[in-house]
Amino acid sequence: MDVNIKLTTKEYDDHLAKTRTNTTTNPSTDQNAYQRLIRKLLYLTMSRPDISYNAQTLSQYLHQPKKSHMEAAIRIVKYVKREPGKGILLSSSKSEEITAYYDADGAACAHSRKLVTWYLIKLGDSIVSWRSKKQTTIYPEVLLKQNIEV
């Protein structure tokens, strides 16, 4: 997905259209087609963790997808077709070394300002488990800016 794209809900766009006179709303798209495409992208994340964050982000707009959401989903499909070798490959080497990586991106979700964490576990050269999750609490920097003690 394009880094500079700002996806918003239909309700947010409608609210902006009411408050601003020169704002045009982003038209809706076929909800069933969008849901089928996102379902397939989410299934594909089993072997393509590089698209998991983008697919999860787009899945938040299943109830009222807009044209911009469908365009972003199609951009992911084009990326997958263009980069077929980016999937998970299991190594044939016999290594019992376990490696784990963990990271967090503070306030990564633009709508909720929540922390997104992820981990990746490898056995030898093969990825055996990974996950990313939007945490249930707000990132502490947001609370500190509001003078709230953590």
Secondary structure, DSSP 8 states (H G I E B T S, - for coil): --TT-----HHHHHHHHHH-SS-----B--HHHHHHHHHHHHHHTTT-GGGHHHHHHHHTTSSS-BHHHHHHHHHHHHHHHH-GGGS-----S----EEEEEEEETT--TTT-EEEEEEEEEETTEEEEEEEEEEEEE-HHHHHHTT---
